[in-house]
Amino acid sequence: MIWEDSARVLRAVLRNPSLQRALIGFALFWTAECGVWVAILVYGYDVNGAAGAALAALIGLIPSTLFAPVAAPLGDLMSRERALALGYAAQAVAMGLTAGAIAAGQPAWAVYLCIALVSCALTLTRPVYSAMLSSLAHTPEELTAANAVSSWAEGLGVFAGPMLAGLLLAVSGGGLAFAAMGIATDRGGRSGPRRRRASRQRRRNRHGGG
């Protein structure tokens, strides 16, 4: 029975290519977010032990907490697809800057500044993504299925993100971990706006043909 319910949910999502791609992007984003937090804490620990890890956590949490209320209305100020793409791009750039700062041996304060940018950029995605699902779904069943698969993606990201970050940290250090997570968010955000533009064009064509 559980497998039948799961298969029904997946079929509902697979019928909608727009939802498929949005969910893939979200899965990559959430995996990157979970992984980048491991990289942040490990970097702080490498700099100054447990106190450094605590400082890195505060630098990641406090700016994002202050920035989140400002970022929440972004999807109402512009199209949601553009807002989502902007969020993914900002995350990729901020993670890339952090990777570059670590690789170049920049002082800790410069890396911490980049970490603050990363944490703020991460707040841009979830409000817009949650609002966008309702516009991508064609039926209540699809919306329910999309929410269920989003929860599955979160569970996968909580496992895969830290695991990948740990492996990369062991192989090459924080720079590679931040770079890999930035690539993941970049890949996650590439298809959303194109998908929505194509969808709007199809609707225009149908209405024009009517």
N, C-alpha and C positions, 0 to 999 in steps of 0.2 A: 504493500500500500504506500509506504514512504517513497519507494522508487517510482511508483506510478505518479504520485504527486509531483515529485521532482521533475520527471519527464514532461509532465503537463506544463509546468512552469517554464522549462527550457523551450518547449515548442512555442509557447506564447511569445517569448522574446525573439526566437529565431525567425518568426514570421515578419518581424519588423527590422529591416537592416539598420535603420537609424538608431534604434535602441541597442542593437548589437554593438555598434561602433562606440556609442556613448558609454556603454558598460565596460567595454575593453579599455577605453581611455580612463575611466574611473578606477578600474582595477590597477592599471599602471600607476596612476597618481597615488593611490592609497598604499601600494607596495613601496613606492618611493618615499612617501612621508614616513612610514614606519621604519624604513631602512635608514633614512637620513637622521632620524632622532638617535639611533644607535651610533652613527658616525659623530654626531654632535657631542654626545656624552663621552665617547672614547677620546675624542680630540681634547676635551677639557681635562680628562683624567691624565692624558699624556703630558699636558702642560703643567698641571699642578696637583696631581693626585685626586683624592676624593673632593677636596675643596674646589679644584678646577672643574670637575664634573658638575658639582652643584652650581658653580658660577655659570657654566655653559647652559645648564638647564634654565636658570633664571633669565639669562640673556635671550634664550629662545622663547620663553613663556611670556615674560612681561610685555615686550613690544607687541607680540601677536595679540595678547589680550586687549591691549589698548587700540590696536589697529582693527580688530575684527568688527566692531560696530560701524566703523567708517567704511569697511569693505562690503558689508552685508548688502547695501542697496545698489551695488554696482550693476546687477542684472536689470534694475529698473531704469538706470541712466543710459543704457545702451542695449542693443539686442543681446539676448542671453547667449547666443552662439559666439558673439564677439567677446562678451565678458568672460566666457569660459576659456576661449582661446587665449585671451589676455592673461588670465590667471596661470594657465599652464606655461605660457611663454615666460612670465615673470619668475615662476619657480625654476624653470630650466636655466634662465640667465643667472639667478641668484646662486643656485647650486654650482653652476659653472664658475662664477666668480670665487666662490668659496674653495672649490677645487684648485683653481689657479693660485689663490693666495697661499694655500697650504703647500702646493708643489713648489712655489717660488720662495718658500721659507720666510714669508712675511711675518711681522711681529704678531703676537697673539691678539692685540687689540684690533688689528685689521681683520683677522679671521673672525673674531667675535662680532665685528660690525657686519660682515657678510652673513654670519649665522642669524643675526637679527633680521636681515633682509629676507633670508630663506623662510624664517618662521612667519613673518608678515605675509609673504607671498602665498604660503600654504593656506591662509585663511580665505583666499579668494575663490576657491573651487567649490566647496560643499554647498553653500547657499544657492549658487547659480545652478549647479548640477541638479540639486533636489527640485528646484523650480522648473528646470527644463524637462525633466522626465514626463511631467504631465502634458507638455506640449508635443513631445515625441510620440507618446502612446496614442494609439487610435481607439482603444477600447479600455474600459475599466479593468478587464482581465489583463491586458498588456501592462497597465500601470502597476497592478498588484504584482505581476510577475517580475517587472523591472525592479521594484523595491526589494523583492525577495532575492533576486540575483545580486543586487547591490550589497545586501547583507552577506551573501556568500563571498563576494569579492573582498569585503572588509576582512572576513575571516582568513581568506587566502593571503591578503596583504600583511596581516599581523604575523603570519608564519613566514612568508617568503621574504618580506622586506628585511627584517633583522637577520635572517639566515644569509641572504646575499651580501648584506652589508658586512657581516662578520667575516665571510669568506674573503671579500675584497680588502677589508682591513688587515686580515692576516697575510694576504699576498703582497699588498703594496702600500697600505696605510690609508689615511683619511682622504687624500686627494682623489684617489681612484674611486673610493666609495661615493663621494659627493658627485664626481663626474658621471658615474654610472646612473645614479638616481636622477640627475639632471637629464640625461638622455632618455630615461624612462618617461619622465613627465613631458618632455618634448614630443616623443612618439605618441604619447597618449592624447596630446592636444591637436594633432595635425589634421584630423579628418572631420572634426565637428562642424565648423562653419561651412565647409564645402558641402557636407551632407545636407545641412539645413537649407542652403541656397538651392540645391538641386530639388529638394522637396517643395520649396515655395514655387519653383519654376514649373514643376509638374502640376501643382494646384492651379497656377495661372493658365496652363495649357488646357486643363480640364474645364475650367470656367469659361475660357475663351471658346472652346469647342462647343460648350452648351449654348 
